[in-house]
Amino acid sequence: MLADIFPTGYHATELADVSPGETVVVYGAGTAGTGRGTSARAAGSSIEKVLPCASAERSAMRVSSRA
């Protein structure tokens, strides 16, 4: 995960110029969505919504963790 998924999420956060205090929406609750959410949170943003993925269980887990 550290060699592929997280850097992709980090790169997306950099391209979007996410700043502290901003609110973001994460599309997808899989591993890539988790990487994006984690990167956005590390940049100081809050997660407004995690849009669902194919797995209802995975979506519920990501929404409850807000990652």
matplotlib code that plots the C-alpha trace (Angstrom):
import matplotlib.pyplot as plt

x = [0.0, 2.8, 4.3, 1.2, -2.1, -1.0, 1.3, -1.6, -3.8, -1.0, -0.5, -4.2, -4.2, -1.2, -2.8, -6.1, -4.1, -5.9, -5.3, -5.9, -9.5, -10.9, -13.6, -13.2, -15.4, -13.8, -15.1, -14.8, -14.3, -11.7, -8.0, -7.5, -10.3, -8.7, -5.4, -7.0, -8.9, -5.8, -3.8, -6.5, -6.8, -3.0, -3.1, -5.5, -8.8, -12.0, -13.9, -17.4, -18.6, -17.3, -19.3, -20.0, -18.1, -19.3, -19.0, -21.6, -19.6, -16.4, -18.4, -19.9, -16.4, -14.9, -17.8, -17.6, -13.8, -14.1, -10.8]
y = [0.0, 2.4, 2.0, 2.5, 3.6, 6.1, 8.1, 8.2, 9.8, 12.1, 13.2, 13.9, 16.0, 18.0, 18.5, 19.7, 22.1, 20.9, 23.4, 23.4, 24.2, 23.1, 20.4, 17.6, 14.8, 11.4, 9.4, 5.7, 3.9, 1.4, 1.5, 4.4, 6.4, 5.7, 7.0, 10.1, 10.7, 10.1, 12.5, 15.1, 14.8, 15.0, 18.3, 19.7, 19.3, 17.7, 15.0, 16.0, 12.8, 9.5, 8.4, 4.7, 2.0, -1.5, -2.9, -1.6, -2.9, -1.1, 2.1, 2.0, 1.4, 4.4, 6.7, 5.7, 6.3, 9.4, 8.4]
z = [0.0, 0.8, -2.7, -4.7, -3.1, -0.6, -3.0, -5.4, -2.8, -1.7, -5.3, -5.7, -2.6, -3.9, -7.3, -5.7, -3.5, -0.4, 2.5, 6.2, 7.0, 3.7, 3.3, 0.8, -0.6, -1.1, -4.1, -3.3, -0.1, -1.2, -0.6, -3.0, -1.4, 2.0, 0.7, -0.6, 2.6, 4.8, 2.7, 2.8, 6.5, 6.9, 4.9, 7.6, 5.8, 7.1, 5.2, 4.4, 2.7, 1.5, -1.5, -1.6, -3.4, -4.5, -1.0, 1.4, 4.4, 3.2, 2.6, 6.1, 7.7, 5.8, 6.7, 10.4, 10.5, 8.3, 6.6]

ax = plt.figure().add_subplot(projection="3d")
ax.plot(x, y, z, "-o")
ax.set_aspect("equal")
plt.show()
